[in-house]
Amino acid sequence: LYLNLTKMNVAVHLGDNKIGLKPGSSRIYDAPPLRKSTNVPVSYHYFHPTQKKWRLLSASTIVLRATRREICIFSWDPNYKRMNYHGITFPVTR
């Protein structure tokens, strides 16, 4: 689940998938059925309002598992005047 609590556009690149988030929106990524754990590159981007270009917020590799669930929250930090990203990962038992 991706939540964009900012006034900026956010883009999530998850492997070959691109997920766009308009300001104030949320999206659920429905992962394909997995037989085994899979490493997937992930990057988070935002469209900078004054520079008028996409900026990289963070990039990494995650492990997709059939039991993995994550909530990703994009918010604005007024003290530092920057976008923040918080990821909460938890396992789901079947």
Secondary structure, 3 states (H helix, E strand, C coil): CEEECCCCCEEEEECCEEEEECCCCEECCCCCCCCCCEEEEEEEEEEECCCCEEEEEEEEEEEECCCEEEEEEEEEECCCCEEEEEEEEEECCC
